[in-house]
């Protein structure tokens, strides 16, 4: 597993999750909208070479992020998909990389509430950069 790549994608994913959580908590009608997930399960791994997002083909690591920080969890850990307004109790993300230098982050906050971002991976010696964020789909 490429730890530098994983750590770079984790940071971006957690930043997106924290922004969504903070924005969601500011909504006026939390009884109607529900409260944003208090944690997120994050899977990291390889997906098929393609210019489009595809689900993970090989899962290499899994994490849970919450107010308790980032924890490593079992690869077969699944989020709590109990519905809470427009959200699930626990969000889910896939951090996918491809051999062609493309990465994707897909984050699902609820049944009909998800985002997918595309990035370019630039590797030089001991440095990995994730650049050119592009929102490619919203549900």
C-alpha positions as CSV (number, residue, x, y, z in Angstrom):
1,X,0.0,0.0,0.0
2,X,1.2,3.5,-0.9
3,X,0.9,5.2,2.5
4,X,1.7,8.7,1.1
5,X,-1.1,8.4,-1.4
6,X,-3.5,7.0,1.1
7,X,-2.7,9.7,3.6
8,X,-3.1,12.5,1.0
9,X,-6.5,11.1,-0.1
10,X,-7.6,10.6,3.5
11,X,-6.8,14.3,4.3
12,X,-8.9,15.5,1.4
13,X,-11.8,13.1,2.2
14,X,-11.8,14.1,5.9
15,X,-11.8,17.8,4.9
16,X,-14.9,17.2,2.7
17,X,-16.6,15.2,5.4
18,X,-16.0,17.9,8.1
19,X,-17.3,20.7,5.9
20,X,-20.5,18.7,5.1
21,X,-20.9,17.9,8.8
22,X,-20.4,21.6,9.9
23,X,-22.7,22.9,7.1
24,X,-25.4,20.3,7.9
25,X,-25.4,21.2,11.6
26,X,-26.2,24.8,10.5
27,X,-29.5,23.9,8.8
28,X,-32.5,25.5,10.3
29,X,-34.8,22.4,10.5
30,X,-32.7,19.5,11.8
31,X,-35.8,17.5,12.6
32,X,-36.7,17.5,8.9
33,X,-33.2,17.3,7.4
34,X,-31.7,15.0,10.1
35,X,-28.3,15.4,11.5
36,X,-25.2,14.7,9.5
37,X,-23.4,11.4,10.1
38,X,-21.2,11.6,13.2
39,X,-18.6,9.3,11.6
40,X,-17.5,8.0,8.3
41,X,-16.1,4.6,7.1
42,X,-13.4,5.2,4.6
43,X,-12.1,2.4,2.2
44,X,-8.8,2.9,0.3
45,X,-7.7,0.8,-2.6
46,X,-7.3,0.1,-6.3
47,X,-10.0,0.5,-9.0
48,X,-10.1,-0.6,-12.6
49,X,-8.2,1.7,-15.0
50,X,-10.9,3.9,-16.5
51,X,-11.4,7.6,-16.7
52,X,-14.7,7.2,-14.8
53,X,-15.2,6.3,-11.1
54,X,-15.6,2.6,-10.5
55,X,-16.1,0.8,-7.2
56,X,-13.0,-0.5,-5.5
57,X,-11.6,-3.7,-7.1
58,X,-9.1,-4.3,-4.4
59,X,-9.6,-2.9,-0.9
60,X,-6.2,-2.3,0.8
61,X,-7.2,-0.4,4.0
62,X,-10.3,0.8,5.9
63,X,-10.7,3.5,8.5
64,X,-13.3,5.1,10.7
65,X,-13.1,8.8,11.3
66,X,-15.2,10.5,14.0
67,X,-14.7,13.0,16.8
68,X,-12.5,10.4,18.4
69,X,-10.0,10.7,15.5
70,X,-8.9,8.3,12.8
71,X,-8.9,4.6,13.5
72,X,-7.9,1.6,11.4
73,X,-10.8,-0.9,11.1
74,X,-11.3,-4.3,9.5
75,X,-11.5,-4.4,5.7
76,X,-15.1,-5.8,6.0
77,X,-16.4,-3.0,8.2
78,X,-19.6,-1.5,6.8
79,X,-21.3,1.8,7.7
80,X,-24.5,2.1,9.7
81,X,-27.0,2.8,6.9
82,X,-29.9,3.6,9.2
83,X,-31.6,6.6,7.8
84,X,-31.6,9.9,9.7
85,X,-33.6,12.4,7.6
86,X,-31.6,12.9,4.4
87,X,-28.5,11.3,6.0
88,X,-27.3,7.9,7.1
89,X,-26.1,7.4,10.6
90,X,-22.6,6.8,9.2
91,X,-21.2,8.1,5.9
92,X,-19.1,6.0,3.6
93,X,-16.2,6.9,1.3
94,X,-14.1,5.1,-1.3
95,X,-10.7,6.5,-2.1
96,X,-9.7,4.8,-5.4
97,X,-6.5,5.1,-7.3
98,X,-5.7,3.8,-10.7
99,X,-2.4,2.9,-12.5
100,X,-3.1,5.7,-15.0
101,X,-2.4,8.4,-12.4
102,X,-6.0,9.2,-11.6
103,X,-7.7,9.1,-8.2
104,X,-11.4,9.3,-7.2
105,X,-13.1,10.1,-3.9
106,X,-16.7,9.1,-3.6
107,X,-18.5,10.1,-0.4
108,X,-22.0,8.9,0.4
109,X,-23.8,10.9,3.2
110,X,-27.3,9.5,2.7
111,X,-29.5,7.4,0.4
112,X,-29.7,10.1,-2.2
113,X,-26.9,12.2,-1.1
114,X,-23.4,11.6,-2.5
115,X,-20.5,13.3,-4.3
116,X,-17.6,12.0,-6.4
117,X,-14.4,13.9,-7.1
118,X,-11.6,13.2,-9.7
119,X,-8.0,14.0,-9.1
120,X,-4.6,13.6,-10.8
121,X,-1.8,11.9,-8.9
122,X,1.6,13.4,-9.3
123,X,4.5,11.3,-7.8
124,X,8.0,12.6,-7.6
125,X,10.6,10.7,-5.6
126,X,9.2,10.6,-2.0
127,X,6.4,13.2,-2.7
128,X,2.8,12.5,-3.7
129,X,0.6,15.4,-4.8
130,X,-3.1,15.2,-5.4
131,X,-4.1,18.0,-7.9
132,X,-6.9,19.2,-10.1
133,X,-10.0,18.4,-8.0
134,X,-13.0,18.1,-10.3
135,X,-16.5,17.3,-9.0
136,X,-17.8,14.7,-11.5
137,X,-21.1,13.7,-10.1
138,X,-23.7,14.6,-7.4
139,X,-26.7,12.6,-6.3
